[in-house]
Amino acid sequence: QVTASAPVGELPTGKRKKRKREATTTGQSDSLRNVTHGDVPKPTPEHQENSHTKRALHRPQVDINSKIQRQKTSHHFPLREKARGLYESRRKLPIFPYADDIRKRLRDTNVMLLVGETGSGKSTQIPQFLVDEDWCRPKRVNITQMDGTQKPVTVGGCIAITEPRRVAAISLARRVAEEMGTPLGSSSPASKVGYSVRFDTSISPSTRIKFLTEGMLLQEMLHDPWLTKYSAVLVDEVHERGINVDLVLGFLRNLISENPEGRGCIPLKVVVMSATADMEGLLDFFREGFLKQRSQVQGNIESSSDGDLKLEYKANKDGTASNKWRMPGNINSVKGENVSLCHIKGRQFPVKVIYSPEPVHDFVDAALKVIFKIHYKEPIPGDILVFLTGQETVENLEYLVNDYALGMDPALPKILVLPLFAALPQAVQQRVFTPAPPRTRKVILATNIAETSVTVSGVRYVVDCGKAKMKQFRTRLGLDSLLVKPISKSAAIQRKGRAGRETSGQCFRLYTEKDYLDLDENNTPEILRCDLGQSILTMKARGVDDITNFPFLTRPPREALEKALLQLLNIQALEESGKISEIGLHIAKLPLTPALGRVLLAGAENGHDCLLDVIDIISCLSVENIFPNTTSEEKKEEAERARRDLFRREGDHLTMLATVQGYAAENTDRKAWAEKHMVSHRAMQSVMDVRKQLIAQCKQAKILTFNDTATPQNRNSFDNENSMLAILKSFLAGFATNTARLALDGSYRTIVGNQTVAIHPSSVLFGRKVEAIMYNEFVFTNRSYARGVSTVQMDWVTEVLAPP
Ligand code: CDP
């Protein structure tokens, strides 16, 4: 029992009336409108002269001009001035002429699937096209409560854009804020654009466009299942098919196909965006959702499958096509679904592909040679983007390029090496977006983070190693491992495309043409190859008890689901009945994996000092590597000497703790401290950020109830043997199944599964023989390795796995 009233906000009366009318026509009944299916026609020059498109091209500029006139005295004036400068490049984006079309489609339908090449302007422009639409304003609605009274609530007003990666969410928010001439996030209460990523949220009371990671949207759904803040959710980069995007899509499908009283019957608009054209699966996915809704509404059909339906196809005059679905029997004239599909024609300059004539054994070395070949032969400007597998290969190559550049002819342009991987601190990541200084060539060394998520302008040369680090669930071990694997053809094409965004370019593939032809066509969705624990916990916390009926875009294997349920049961996140427990509810709200969330709660049970210690260690585990790899034997010995005071014989966890406490206690020059101990200053800065955020979250979630004086800088947890035991036991609460005992033959055998596992060479316990070990991560390179290792006692493990 809900009524929609006028939109909030000061509008002239005439306008308000019109808007009110529009608001009702875009209401729930929309779900029965026609499906439009087909390419958005690319406007001909004629079109551009005569149609809305022309108005769309000119209108915003007029707006900006007049606003600037009015607000010349405002302190946001420099921002608006910059926005005006950026407007010219926005107008040239391939998506720009489609603005009116996209707006119209979303007035008519609630779900739009949009395909456009990377760089065509999807992520930056679509939110701006939509934010002033009438349906996008906050609406006051009255909801009838249990006691019959009416409660006014505000629904909508904000657009969420989900990104698979933190770096993309932040850099896009920054860019869109610049384009709109508004301050970013929490820097001003008037800011219209903000972002929210794990351990970093920057929004203001006026935020209308919010970029957030998929994981953060899932978190928000736990607190606000109907996403009442939002008028629209834009799901970006869906082709990456990470596990979180699959969950987001499942929840959104449920949300739009359920009876939307929770949102005061204000529909949520959903836009799903992809850089690759394969949208058929998604089209079916959303259609099924609407069919389900219809069958519920009409009450006659329990469930419908495609087999029940007949599809009628009609070509429209404007080049689009409409599908109409007809159901047999008593529901005979269903108009069609509320889904439209649209293709944006991209702008891509030719890219010449150069394959390696022979298979490459050491791609870091091969990349080094190619970088300098380009640098010696090709003129500047023209930056180089190198795709590598992970932090280690990036850092190795960074070192080699810098070293080699020292011996370069001083007459040549300079080289500026910029690493780009997920675990880097935000400020360092953002440096790649700054244009190269004069007479300098940027060489960006990136993981697949730069494949589609971020657009770095100035790149003309791409060097592609053809591999990426991927998560792979190993069912026998019940664990995720990170494996370096060949990329798919579609990833190779994306990588190549990065060289042809602004002008023609070249792509050096460090593999043979035959290897390219042998690659898989597409990436395997992550849901088929990773641990499902966190996803299941999110579903359970959001009230989905029957996991098997959840609308998965791709259904995960049953075995993996069972393993994940078992894992959650082991850490007491679920009750025996399969329902979520109190512990599970707490864990689901933490921005951590279930195992680390369990560790944090166990730390809290062991007292506040233990919790702070555990937070320090978890912070280290959340950034990739605080101890940089050593390349030579000589360096290795030097590192061992430099880190000697930090190393703890109990293992890596307490070593991390000693490092954080040593670094935090340094008040004068932390950079010098890090250099002296051969610890990554960059990684430690991230650790400190994460630590601060985790402490704040623990206070907010009332896990830390005391008013501590923000982690005393000079804590020392090593005076007391008991406190060390408490820390290790807290970790066991989350990782009891990641344990191995020493076998008679001197190898370690996992306690669950009896597999052989060796201690990774990066561990302080490497080469040591102890009764039993606990580890955070399982890595498979040429053999199975345990990483993040500490000694434990077998009776502690038994205590957790089989409590008395
Ligand atoms: O989403 P899609 O890949 O289609 O494109 P986009 O991310 O909206 O980027 C469109 C253009 O905006 C890029 O070609 C860049 O010129 C610019 N851009 C930027 O300069 N900085 C960013 N952080 C993001 C985009």
Boltz pocket constraint, residues with backbone or C-beta under 6 A from the ligand:
constraints:
  - pocket:
      binder: B
      contacts: [[A, 93], [A, 116], [A, 117], [A, 118], [A, 119], [A, 120], [A, 121], [A, 122], [A, 123], [A, 124], [A, 125], [A, 171], [A, 172], [A, 175], [A, 433], [A, 452], [A, 453], [A, 455], [A, 457], [A, 501]]
      max_distance: 6.0
